[in-house]
Amino acid sequence: MQLQVIIIGGGPAGVSCAIWLKKLGVRAVLLEAAPRLGGLQTWSPYENLWIPGVQGKTGQQVAQHLSDHAAAVGAEVRTTCPALGVWGDYTVGIPAGSLTAPYLVIATGTKPRAGGFTASARVAIGPGTPMESLAVKGNRIAILGGGDNAFDQARFVAERGGVPVIFSRTQPRAQKLLQEMIRDVKVVTGDYVADQKALTVNGEAFDAFGVLFGFEAVLPPGLAPELDNGYVAVNRLGETNLPKVYACGEITDFWHPCVTTASAHGVQVAKQISKKLAG
Ligand SMILES: Cc1cc2nc3c(=O)[nH]c(=O)nc-3n(C[C@H](O)[C@H](O)[C@H](O)COP(=O)(O)OP(=O)(O)OC[C@H]3O[C@@H](n4cnc5c(N)ncnc54)[C@H](O)[C@@H]3O)c2cc1C
């Protein structure tokens, strides 16, 4: 059977789309840049409390289950296989050459904003595995950012024996509940100067930085769909403004981003493409 769909991005949205397309009898290939499927869930060693019907699993275990499910249904998956460019309608460049299919699904998700910082052994960018890889025990950690992730990660640093200080340029936006959970952590509100080389904030020395500035969309190179607030604009069927190009999951800024909704979005797109192919 000729290849009908190329899905770019193997997080919950792309994997769910691939599983459903396979079960709907549509030939699709799923391309994932990372060595394993699961997207941002591979970054999370924390228990995922938010998937209805799934209990007691970490994000990394959820990622493994998604991967196992794709393998069990025989979905065509290529890992360590970034989409390097897209041209024509539609050829996707990959490290081993290129693939062509009439339909394309963008499921490339988001990445943490770096805000001009560079990741290193002492500078973690984003929550989960980057922060967990910092040596925090007995160390002073500057947490830059004032959202939910900043407060969550400050708590984890404290639980691991570190001393976090939160720097938030504006009044912290984190949920009150998260703020109340770390009442003894120092929070500095207002503009600040953070120097990555010297590891200082407003001249005060730290052992490491945790940069938690939220997330931004990741677009596959060579594709320029219409955007909405920096994310791919889609209608309720997941269609972009480009013919036969769909998008699902966090790359679309749908409400509310999480594993369950990203997976559901992948399912909706799979169903719509199979309907179109069936005429
Ligand atoms: C630390 C952490 C903890 C979290 N905890 C929870 C939780 O408890 N519960 C919950 O529901 N959600 C949680 N989330 C959020 C959840 O992981 C995301 O909402 C979900 O993964 C979004 O799925 P997605 O498929 O849209 O995008 P992503 O998961 O971002 O997946 C996109 C994939 O596309 C790949 N990609 C990007 N560009 C290319 C390219 N050019 N070629 C090929 N592949 C590409 C990326 O490598 C990535 O694997 C957490 C997130 C983090 C970071």
The ligand as a MOL file (V3000), in Angstrom:
LIG
                    3D

  0  0  0     0  0            999 V3000
M  V30 BEGIN CTAB
M  V30 COUNTS 53 58 0 0 0
M  V30 BEGIN ATOM
M  V30 1 C 7.9510 17.7700 33.1570 0
M  V30 2 C 6.5910 17.6450 32.5400 0
M  V30 3 C 5.5820 17.0410 33.2530 0
M  V30 4 C 4.3110 16.9070 32.7010 0
M  V30 5 N 3.3400 16.3020 33.4370 0
M  V30 6 C 2.1310 16.0940 32.9080 0
M  V30 7 C 1.1290 15.3820 33.6420 0
M  V30 8 O 1.3550 14.9700 34.7730 0
M  V30 9 N -0.0660 15.1650 33.0360 0
M  V30 10 C -0.3340 15.5910 31.7640 0
M  V30 11 O -1.4160 15.3040 31.2360 0
M  V30 12 N 0.5920 16.3020 31.0520 0
M  V30 13 C 1.8000 16.5550 31.5960 0
M  V30 14 N 2.7450 17.2420 30.8820 0
M  V30 15 C 2.3720 17.8140 29.5750 0
M  V30 16 C 2.3190 16.7470 28.4850 0
M  V30 17 O 3.5100 16.0020 28.4760 0
M  V30 18 C 2.0640 17.4410 27.1440 0
M  V30 19 O 0.8290 18.1350 27.2120 0
M  V30 20 C 2.0030 16.4550 25.9820 0
M  V30 21 O 3.1870 15.6820 25.9180 0
M  V30 22 C 1.8140 17.1820 24.6500 0
M  V30 23 O 1.7890 16.2170 23.6370 0
M  V30 24 P 2.1340 16.5660 22.1060 0
M  V30 25 O 2.1510 15.2500 21.4060 0
M  V30 26 O 1.2300 17.6190 21.6160 0
M  V30 27 O 3.5870 17.2210 22.1060 0
M  V30 28 P 4.9910 16.7350 22.6610 0
M  V30 29 O 4.8180 15.8440 23.8200 0
M  V30 30 O 5.7780 17.9790 22.8270 0
M  V30 31 O 5.6050 15.8630 21.4740 0
M  V30 32 C 6.0830 16.4500 20.2970 0
M  V30 33 C 7.1480 15.5360 19.7040 0
M  V30 34 O 7.5130 16.0340 18.4080 0
M  V30 35 C 8.9050 15.7960 18.2260 0
M  V30 36 N 9.4130 16.6800 17.1720 0
M  V30 37 C 9.5330 18.0250 17.1890 0
M  V30 38 N 10.0440 18.4690 16.0230 0
M  V30 39 C 10.2360 17.3670 15.2430 0
M  V30 40 C 10.7370 17.1570 13.9140 0
M  V30 41 N 11.1270 18.1760 13.1240 0
M  V30 42 N 10.7940 15.8910 13.4330 0
M  V30 43 C 10.3830 14.8240 14.1980 0
M  V30 44 N 9.9380 14.9670 15.4670 0
M  V30 45 C 9.8470 16.2320 15.9720 0
M  V30 46 C 9.4990 16.0840 19.5920 0
M  V30 47 O 10.7720 15.4590 19.7370 0
M  V30 48 C 8.4310 15.4870 20.5100 0
M  V30 49 O 8.7220 14.1320 20.8390 0
M  V30 50 C 4.0340 17.4050 31.4050 0
M  V30 51 C 5.0530 18.0260 30.6700 0
M  V30 52 C 6.3240 18.1560 31.2320 0
M  V30 53 C 7.4110 18.8330 30.4380 0
M  V30 END ATOM
M  V30 BEGIN BOND
M  V30 1 1 1 2
M  V30 2 1 2 3
M  V30 3 2 2 52
M  V30 4 2 3 4
M  V30 5 1 4 5
M  V30 6 1 4 50
M  V30 7 2 5 6
M  V30 8 1 6 7
M  V30 9 1 6 13
M  V30 10 2 7 8
M  V30 11 1 7 9
M  V30 12 1 9 10
M  V30 13 2 10 11
M  V30 14 1 10 12
M  V30 15 2 12 13
M  V30 16 1 13 14
M  V30 17 1 14 15
M  V30 18 1 14 50
M  V30 19 1 15 16
M  V30 20 1 16 17
M  V30 21 1 16 18
M  V30 22 1 18 19
M  V30 23 1 18 20
M  V30 24 1 20 21
M  V30 25 1 20 22
M  V30 26 1 22 23
M  V30 27 1 23 24
M  V30 28 2 24 25
M  V30 29 1 24 26
M  V30 30 1 24 27
M  V30 31 1 27 28
M  V30 32 2 28 29
M  V30 33 1 28 30
M  V30 34 1 28 31
M  V30 35 1 31 32
M  V30 36 1 32 33
M  V30 37 1 33 34
M  V30 38 1 33 48
M  V30 39 1 34 35
M  V30 40 1 35 36
M  V30 41 1 35 46
M  V30 42 1 36 37
M  V30 43 1 36 45
M  V30 44 2 37 38
M  V30 45 1 38 39
M  V30 46 1 39 40
M  V30 47 2 39 45
M  V30 48 1 40 41
M  V30 49 2 40 42
M  V30 50 1 42 43
M  V30 51 2 43 44
M  V30 52 1 44 45
M  V30 53 1 46 47
M  V30 54 1 46 48
M  V30 55 1 48 49
M  V30 56 2 50 51
M  V30 57 1 51 52
M  V30 58 1 52 53
M  V30 END BOND
M  V30 END CTAB
M  END
